[in-house]
Amino acid sequence: MKKKETRRKTKIIRMLELPEEVVSNKPKLTLVGFNELLIENYKAILEYEDFYIKINTHIGAININGFNLRLKEMTEDDIMVLGSIDSIEFETITDE
């Protein structure tokens, strides 16, 4: 029964041409220059300093390093990081 339901869902998603990040919990990162980072589909803010921000997502954590970092325009699903971004690192969740 679940297989049929999954096929129907996949068919509807294809017909509506919905982007994968909309229908899944995968995060989408949009970096504009070195000063703006939009993260969609995040879960929580784990750490927040003006030089380091750690954001939790459904597939792992995103570590943002830089200077004068600040959070702006936070919604339930999206968060904007502003400041001088030096690096972005990913910590994936491993299934053990």
Contacts in CASP RR format, 6 or more apart in sequence:
PFRMAT RR
TARGET T0000
AUTHOR 0000-0000-0000
METHOD contacts of the structure
MODEL  1
MKKKETRRKTKIIRMLELPEEVVSNKPKLTLVGFNELLIENYKAILEYED
FYIKINTHIGAININGFNLRLKEMTEDDIMVLGSIDSIEFETITDE
13 23 0 8 1.000
20 26 0 8 1.000
21 27 0 8 1.000
21 28 0 8 1.000
21 40 0 8 1.000
21 41 0 8 1.000
24 41 0 8 1.000
25 41 0 8 1.000
25 57 0 8 1.000
25 58 0 8 1.000
25 59 0 8 1.000
26 41 0 8 1.000
26 57 0 8 1.000
26 58 0 8 1.000
26 59 0 8 1.000
27 39 0 8 1.000
27 40 0 8 1.000
27 41 0 8 1.000
27 42 0 8 1.000
27 57 0 8 1.000
27 58 0 8 1.000
27 59 0 8 1.000
27 62 0 8 1.000
28 39 0 8 1.000
28 40 0 8 1.000
28 41 0 8 1.000
29 37 0 8 1.000
29 38 0 8 1.000
29 39 0 8 1.000
29 40 0 8 1.000
29 62 0 8 1.000
29 88 0 8 1.000
30 37 0 8 1.000
30 38 0 8 1.000
30 40 0 8 1.000
31 37 0 8 1.000
31 85 0 8 1.000
31 88 0 8 1.000
32 38 0 8 1.000
34 84 0 8 1.000
34 85 0 8 1.000
34 86 0 8 1.000
35 82 0 8 1.000
35 83 0 8 1.000
35 84 0 8 1.000
35 85 0 8 1.000
36 80 0 8 1.000
36 81 0 8 1.000
36 82 0 8 1.000
36 83 0 8 1.000
37 64 0 8 1.000
37 80 0 8 1.000
37 81 0 8 1.000
37 85 0 8 1.000
37 88 0 8 1.000
38 78 0 8 1.000
38 79 0 8 1.000
38 80 0 8 1.000
38 81 0 8 1.000
39 55 0 8 1.000
39 57 0 8 1.000
39 62 0 8 1.000
39 78 0 8 1.000
39 79 0 8 1.000
39 80 0 8 1.000
39 81 0 8 1.000
40 77 0 8 1.000
40 78 0 8 1.000
41 57 0 8 1.000
41 58 0 8 1.000
41 77 0 8 1.000
42 55 0 8 1.000
42 56 0 8 1.000
42 57 0 8 1.000
42 62 0 8 1.000
42 77 0 8 1.000
42 78 0 8 1.000
42 79 0 8 1.000
43 56 0 8 1.000
43 57 0 8 1.000
43 58 0 8 1.000
44 55 0 8 1.000
44 56 0 8 1.000
45 53 0 8 1.000
45 54 0 8 1.000
45 55 0 8 1.000
45 56 0 8 1.000
45 71 0 8 1.000
45 79 0 8 1.000
46 54 0 8 1.000
46 55 0 8 1.000
46 56 0 8 1.000
46 61 0 8 1.000
47 53 0 8 1.000
47 54 0 8 1.000
48 54 0 8 1.000
48 71 0 8 1.000
49 69 0 8 1.000
50 67 0 8 1.000
50 68 0 8 1.000
50 69 0 8 1.000
50 70 0 8 1.000
51 65 0 8 1.000
51 66 0 8 1.000
51 67 0 8 1.000
51 69 0 8 1.000
52 63 0 8 1.000
52 64 0 8 1.000
52 65 0 8 1.000
52 66 0 8 1.000
52 69 0 8 1.000
53 63 0 8 1.000
53 64 0 8 1.000
53 69 0 8 1.000
53 71 0 8 1.000
53 81 0 8 1.000
54 61 0 8 1.000
54 62 0 8 1.000
54 63 0 8 1.000
54 64 0 8 1.000
55 61 0 8 1.000
55 62 0 8 1.000
55 64 0 8 1.000
55 79 0 8 1.000
59 92 0 8 1.000
59 93 0 8 1.000
60 90 0 8 1.000
60 91 0 8 1.000
60 92 0 8 1.000
60 93 0 8 1.000
61 90 0 8 1.000
61 91 0 8 1.000
62 88 0 8 1.000
62 89 0 8 1.000
62 90 0 8 1.000
62 91 0 8 1.000
63 87 0 8 1.000
63 88 0 8 1.000
63 89 0 8 1.000
63 90 0 8 1.000
63 91 0 8 1.000
64 81 0 8 1.000
64 85 0 8 1.000
64 87 0 8 1.000
64 88 0 8 1.000
65 85 0 8 1.000
65 86 0 8 1.000
65 87 0 8 1.000
65 88 0 8 1.000
65 89 0 8 1.000
66 83 0 8 1.000
66 84 0 8 1.000
66 85 0 8 1.000
66 86 0 8 1.000
66 87 0 8 1.000
67 83 0 8 1.000
67 84 0 8 1.000
67 86 0 8 1.000
68 83 0 8 1.000
68 84 0 8 1.000
69 81 0 8 1.000
69 82 0 8 1.000
69 83 0 8 1.000
69 84 0 8 1.000
69 85 0 8 1.000
70 81 0 8 1.000
70 82 0 8 1.000
70 83 0 8 1.000
71 79 0 8 1.000
71 80 0 8 1.000
71 81 0 8 1.000
71 82 0 8 1.000
72 80 0 8 1.000
72 81 0 8 1.000
72 82 0 8 1.000
73 79 0 8 1.000
73 80 0 8 1.000
74 80 0 8 1.000
END
